[in-house]
Amino acid sequence: MPTLYRAHFSTNAERVALALAHKGVEVDSVVIEYSDRTPVLEASGQPLVPVLVEDDGTVVADSRRILRHLEATRPDPPLFPSEPSHRAGLDVFFEWFDEVWKGPPNAIADGASSEAEIAALSARMDGWQDVFEGLLGGSDHLLGEFSAADCLAFPFLKYGALTESPDDDGFHHALVDHLSLAGRPRLADWIERMDERPRA
Ligand SMILES: N[C@@H](CCC(=O)N[C@@H](CS)C(=O)NCC(=O)O)C(=O)O
């Protein structure tokens, strides 16, 4: 059975847990402590979770790479659209979410200096909530059918439904404080639907 290195409250590990369950893949879990990376360092040569180790010894680190690896090795049921233009749209979403969307909450968590700066970052996050509301206008999931896009975004966007963070991570606090569901009923429903999905 493959092994998944994970940690409590890890958003990026939850992405993989959702994808594994969708594909019906069972894993052994190694839950690391944030204060001791030894197990994941020894397995992968780097300290971050998630990491997936296959039975044949293949080691895949990074949630986006793991989702693509799962699709390549276990294509059924799919997580990525087969139609090329839809797949390209998902590729754009992957890049945008991690390289752009995560920027403002990371900047707030890293101690954006002034009130004005925080207000500007918060406004960007709030505006993007309308983008998700719009994406959900025509279907139950972000890009049509349930896909890797939903796995990628849900563990982060779900913080918009919380009134307090479950841990003391500054990034999670920034999400709770600056993601609003007010006036976004489709996004609120999607969070509820996604929350009911199984995880490995
Ligand atoms: N790009 C990586 C990021 C992995 C990552 O930042 N993992 C977090 C948990 S969600 C972690 O291990 N954080 C520990 C730390 O930064 O000290 C991915 O998508 O998997």
The ligand as an SDF file (V2000), in Angstrom:
LIG
                    3D

 20 19  0  0  0  0  0  0  0  0999 V2000
    3.9860   23.3130   -2.6320 N   0  0  0  0  0  0  0  0  0  0  0  0
    3.7930   22.3540   -1.5650 C   0  0  0  0  0  0  0  0  0  0  0  0
    3.6780   23.0910   -0.2570 C   0  0  0  0  0  0  0  0  0  0  0  0
    3.6890   22.1050    0.8900 C   0  0  0  0  0  0  0  0  0  0  0  0
    3.5180   22.8170    2.2140 C   0  0  0  0  0  0  0  0  0  0  0  0
    3.7480   24.0290    2.3640 O   0  0  0  0  0  0  0  0  0  0  0  0
    3.1000   22.0150    3.2050 N   0  0  0  0  0  0  0  0  0  0  0  0
    2.8690   22.5420    4.5080 C   0  0  0  0  0  0  0  0  0  0  0  0
    1.6430   21.9000    5.1380 C   0  0  0  0  0  0  0  0  0  0  0  0
    0.1720   22.4050    4.2960 S   0  0  0  0  0  0  0  0  0  0  0  0
    4.0310   22.2470    5.3870 C   0  0  0  0  0  0  0  0  0  0  0  0
    4.6030   21.1570    5.3640 O   0  0  0  0  0  0  0  0  0  0  0  0
    4.3520   23.2650    6.1720 N   0  0  0  0  0  0  0  0  0  0  0  0
    5.3440   23.1630    7.1530 C   0  0  0  0  0  0  0  0  0  0  0  0
    6.1750   24.3720    7.1960 C   0  0  0  0  0  0  0  0  0  0  0  0
    6.1010   25.2090    6.2940 O   0  0  0  0  0  0  0  0  0  0  0  0
    6.9540   24.4570    8.1340 O   0  0  0  0  0  0  0  0  0  0  0  0
    2.5370   21.5220   -1.8490 C   0  0  0  0  0  0  0  0  0  0  0  0
    1.6550   21.9840   -2.5700 O   0  0  0  0  0  0  0  0  0  0  0  0
    2.4570   20.3840   -1.3670 O   0  0  0  0  0  0  0  0  0  0  0  0
  1  2  1  0
  2  3  1  0
  2 18  1  0
  3  4  1  0
  4  5  1  0
  5  6  2  0
  5  7  1  0
  7  8  1  0
  8  9  1  0
  8 11  1  0
  9 10  1  0
 11 12  2  0
 11 13  1  0
 13 14  1  0
 14 15  1  0
 15 16  2  0
 15 17  1  0
 18 19  2  0
 18 20  1  0
M  END
$$$$
